[in-house]
Amino acid sequence: MDIQLEKREAMEMLKETNDPTLIMAIAKLLRKNKKDWWDDLTNQQKEDIAQSELEFERGEFTSYEDVMKKYR
């Protein structure tokens, strides 16, 4: 199966249809199929990000410019 060919054919069929029910059904299916990268993170990764956000809010961070000063 050539996935690129299948995609092109599906796009052509979609362009040629004027059936709003079909168009809305396809759009709904595609939106439902989209995954948020957040959902793929482990609980530990999510906790680490939350901790980093708290540290940032408290001003506990080093700016990019300061880090780069060490290496220039």
Backbone as a printed PyTorch tensor [residue, N CA C, xyz], in Angstrom:
tensor([[[  0.8390,  -1.1790,   0.0000],
         [  0.0000,   0.0000,   0.0000],
         [  0.8860,   1.2460,   0.0000]],

        [[  0.6470,   2.1300,  -0.9360],
         [  1.3660,   3.3910,  -1.0230],
         [  0.5520,   4.4470,  -0.2760]],

        [[  0.9890,   4.7760,   0.9140],
         [  0.2180,   5.6870,   1.7700],
         [  0.0900,   7.0720,   1.1450]],

        [[  1.1140,   7.5230,   0.4600],
         [  1.0450,   8.8440,  -0.1660],
         [ -0.0190,   8.8670,  -1.2630]],

        [[ -0.0950,   7.7930,  -2.0300],
         [ -1.1170,   7.6840,  -3.0720],
         [ -2.5100,   7.6610,  -2.4420]],

        [[ -2.6750,   6.9010,  -1.3710],
         [ -3.9630,   6.8350,  -0.6770],
         [ -4.3800,   8.2140,  -0.1670]],

        [[ -3.4290,   8.9520,   0.3800],
         [ -3.7310,  10.2950,   0.8890],
         [ -4.1630,  11.2300,  -0.2420]],

        [[ -3.4360,  11.1660,  -1.3560],
         [ -3.7820,  12.0220,  -2.4960],
         [ -5.1810,  11.7010,  -3.0170]],

        [[ -5.4720,  10.4040,  -3.1310],
         [ -6.7940,   9.9990,  -3.6240],
         [ -7.8950,  10.4300,  -2.6590]],

        [[ -7.6570,  10.2950,  -1.3750],
         [ -8.6510,  10.7060,  -0.3760],
         [ -8.8810,  12.2180,  -0.4410]],

        [[ -7.8070,  12.9790,  -0.6060],
         [ -7.9500,  14.4370,  -0.7050],
         [ -8.7350,  14.8260,  -1.9560]],

        [[ -8.4690,  14.1440,  -3.0530],
         [ -9.2000,  14.4330,  -4.2900],
         [-10.6850,  14.1420,  -4.1240]],

        [[-11.0000,  12.9980,  -3.5060],
         [-12.4040,  12.6630,  -3.2850],
         [-13.0770,  13.6890,  -2.3750]],

        [[-12.3700,  14.1280,  -1.3620],
         [-12.9250,  15.1210,  -0.4470],
         [-13.1440,  16.4500,  -1.1610]],

        [[-12.1980,  16.8460,  -2.0210],
         [-12.3540,  18.0980,  -2.7660],
         [-13.5550,  18.0560,  -3.7000]],

        [[-13.8660,  16.8740,  -4.2190],
         [-14.9410,  16.7590,  -5.2020],
         [-16.3310,  16.6300,  -4.5840]],

        [[-16.4100,  16.3420,  -3.2890],
         [-17.7230,  16.1510,  -2.6750],
         [-18.3090,  17.4750,  -2.1810]],

        [[-19.6210,  17.5630,  -2.2330],
         [-20.3250,  18.7250,  -1.6900],
         [-21.2800,  18.2980,  -0.5770]],

        [[-21.1170,  17.0670,  -0.1170],
         [-21.9760,  16.5250,   0.9250],
         [-21.4890,  17.0150,   2.2880]],

        [[-22.2100,  17.9760,   2.9010],
         [-21.7500,  18.5380,   4.1750],
         [-21.6980,  17.5070,   5.2970]],

        [[-22.5940,  16.5200,   5.2480],
         [-22.5870,  15.4840,   6.2800],
         [-21.3050,  14.6660,   6.2160]],

        [[-20.8970,  14.3220,   5.0110],
         [-19.6680,  13.5630,   4.8250],
         [-18.4490,  14.3920,   5.2300]],

        [[-18.4320,  15.6330,   4.8240],
         [-17.3070,  16.5150,   5.1500],
         [-17.1810,  16.6810,   6.6640]],

        [[-18.3070,  16.9150,   7.3450],
         [-18.2830,  17.0880,   8.7960],
         [-17.8600,  15.7920,   9.4940]],

        [[-18.2980,  14.6480,   8.9820],
         [-17.9310,  13.3620,   9.5770],
         [-16.4290,  13.1190,   9.4550]],

        [[-15.8750,  13.4330,   8.3070],
         [-14.4330,  13.2560,   8.1090],
         [-13.6550,  14.2080,   9.0070]],

        [[-14.0980,  15.4570,   9.0750],
         [-13.4220,  16.4370,   9.9310],
         [-13.4640,  15.9950,  11.3940]],

        [[-14.6110,  15.4910,  11.8320],
         [-14.7530,  15.0260,  13.2170],
         [-13.8230,  13.8470,  13.4810]],

        [[-13.7600,  12.9270,  12.5470],
         [-12.8840,  11.7660,  12.6750],
         [-11.4210,  12.1930,  12.7770]],

        [[-11.0100,  13.1220,  11.9350],
         [ -9.6230,  13.5770,  11.9530],
         [ -9.2920,  14.3240,  13.2380]],

        [[-10.2160,  15.1420,  13.7360],
         [ -9.9790,  15.8550,  14.9930],
         [ -9.8730,  14.8780,  16.1580]],

        [[-10.7280,  13.8720,  16.1640],
         [-10.7320,  12.8740,  17.2390],
         [ -9.4440,  12.0710,  17.2260]],

        [[ -8.9070,  11.8450,  16.0570],
         [ -7.7120,  11.0310,  15.8890],
         [ -6.4410,  11.7640,  16.3240]],

        [[ -6.4920,  13.0940,  16.4060],
         [ -5.3170,  13.8660,  16.8070],
         [ -5.0140,  13.6260,  18.2720]],

        [[ -3.7670,  13.3470,  18.5720],
         [ -3.3680,  13.1280,  19.9470],
         [ -2.5860,  14.3250,  20.4540]],

        [[ -2.7720,  14.6020,  21.7050],
         [ -2.0030,  15.6450,  22.3640],
         [ -0.7250,  15.0070,  22.9050]],

        [[  0.4190,  15.5930,  22.6460],
         [  1.6910,  15.0260,  23.0790],
         [  1.7150,  14.8440,  24.5920]],

        [[  0.9750,  15.6820,  25.3270],
         [  0.9330,  15.6000,  26.7860],
         [  0.4500,  14.2200,  27.2360]],

        [[ -0.4860,  13.6660,  26.5090],
         [ -1.0530,  12.3640,  26.8660],
         [ -0.0320,  11.2320,  26.7430]],

        [[  1.0240,  11.4280,  25.9820],
         [  2.0470,  10.4060,  25.8010],
         [  3.1450,  10.4600,  26.8660]],

        [[  3.1260,  11.5030,  27.7060],
         [  4.1400,  11.6270,  28.7500],
         [  3.8220,  10.6960,  29.9140]],

        [[  4.8840,  10.2680,  30.5880],
         [  4.6800,   9.4650,  31.7970],
         [  4.2770,  10.3980,  32.9310]],

        [[  3.7500,   9.8240,  34.0100],
         [  3.3960,  10.6420,  35.1750],
         [  4.6200,  11.3520,  35.7320]],

        [[  5.7640,  10.6680,  35.7240],
         [  6.9930,  11.2830,  36.2190],
         [  7.3780,  12.4990,  35.3720]],

        [[  7.2520,  12.3910,  34.0740],
         [  7.5670,  13.5200,  33.1960],
         [  6.6220,  14.6900,  33.4620]],

        [[  5.3520,  14.3960,  33.6570],
         [  4.3740,  15.4580,  33.9540],
         [  4.6960,  16.1320,  35.2840]],

        [[  5.0840,  15.3300,  36.2890],
         [  5.4560,  15.8920,  37.5870],
         [  6.7070,  16.7580,  37.4680]],

        [[  7.6740,  16.3090,  36.6790],
         [  8.9020,  17.0880,  36.4740],
         [  8.5980,  18.4310,  35.8180]],

        [[  7.7100,  18.4250,  34.8580],
         [  7.3360,  19.6810,  34.1920],
         [  6.6270,  20.6050,  35.1730]],

        [[  5.7130,  20.0640,  35.9690],
         [  5.0070,  20.8800,  36.9640],
         [  5.9980,  21.4790,  37.9560]],

        [[  6.9740,  20.6820,  38.3910],
         [  8.0000,  21.1800,  39.3200],
         [  8.8250,  22.2930,  38.6650]],

        [[  9.1760,  22.1150,  37.4070],
         [  9.9470,  23.1360,  36.6840],
         [  9.1630,  24.4340,  36.5730]],

        [[  7.8660,  24.3270,  36.3340],
         [  7.0360,  25.5300,  36.2450],
         [  7.0110,  26.2720,  37.5700]],

        [[  6.9190,  25.5400,  38.6850],
         [  6.9330,  26.1760,  40.0070],
         [  8.2660,  26.8620,  40.2650]],

        [[  9.3610,  26.1920,  39.9110],
         [ 10.6840,  26.7820,  40.0810],
         [ 10.8180,  28.0550,  39.2490]],

        [[ 10.3110,  28.0420,  38.0500],
         [ 10.3700,  29.2210,  37.1840],
         [  9.5830,  30.3780,  37.8030]],

        [[  8.3870,  30.0730,  38.3020],
         [  7.5580,  31.1110,  38.9210],
         [  8.2370,  31.7270,  40.1390]],

        [[  9.0500,  30.9310,  40.8560],
         [  9.7770,  31.4330,  42.0310],
         [ 11.0750,  32.1330,  41.6360]],

        [[ 11.3730,  32.1550,  40.3540],
         [ 12.5940,  32.8050,  39.8810],
         [ 13.8210,  31.9330,  40.0100]],

        [[ 13.6310,  30.6530,  40.2100],
         [ 14.7380,  29.7190,  40.3820],
         [ 15.1490,  29.1330,  39.0380]],

        [[ 15.8010,  29.9460,  38.2320],
         [ 16.2450,  29.4860,  36.9210],
         [ 17.4410,  30.3120,  36.4850]],

        [[ 18.1220,  29.8180,  35.4770],
         [ 19.2490,  30.5180,  34.8690],
         [ 18.8480,  30.8580,  33.4490]],

        [[ 19.0350,  32.1100,  33.0740],
         [ 18.6300,  32.5240,  31.7340],
         [ 19.5340,  31.8820,  30.6740]],

        [[ 19.0100,  31.8060,  29.4860],
         [ 19.7570,  31.2710,  28.3490],
         [ 21.0440,  32.0740,  28.1550]],

        [[ 20.9290,  33.3940,  28.2570],
         [ 22.0980,  34.2590,  28.0570],
         [ 23.1910,  33.9620,  29.0700]],

        [[ 22.8180,  33.7540,  30.3400],
         [ 23.8010,  33.4500,  31.3650],
         [ 24.4820,  32.1070,  31.1130]],

        [[ 23.7280,  31.1270,  30.6810],
         [ 24.3140,  29.8200,  30.3890],
         [ 25.2880,  29.9520,  29.2220]],

        [[ 24.8990,  30.6950,  28.1910],
         [ 25.7440,  30.8250,  27.0140],
         [ 27.0200,  31.6030,  27.3000]],

        [[ 27.0250,  32.4860,  28.2980],
         [ 28.2230,  33.2340,  28.6480],
         [ 29.3680,  32.2900,  29.0340]],

        [[ 29.0220,  31.1580,  29.6310],
         [ 30.0370,  30.1920,  30.0400],
         [ 30.7470,  29.5810,  28.8370]],

        [[ 30.0680,  29.4860,  27.7220],
         [ 30.5780,  28.7240,  26.5830],
         [ 31.0490,  29.5940,  25.4190]],

        [[ 30.9990,  30.8740,  25.5910],
         [ 31.4480,  31.7620,  24.5030],
         [ 32.8380,  32.2470,  24.7360]]])
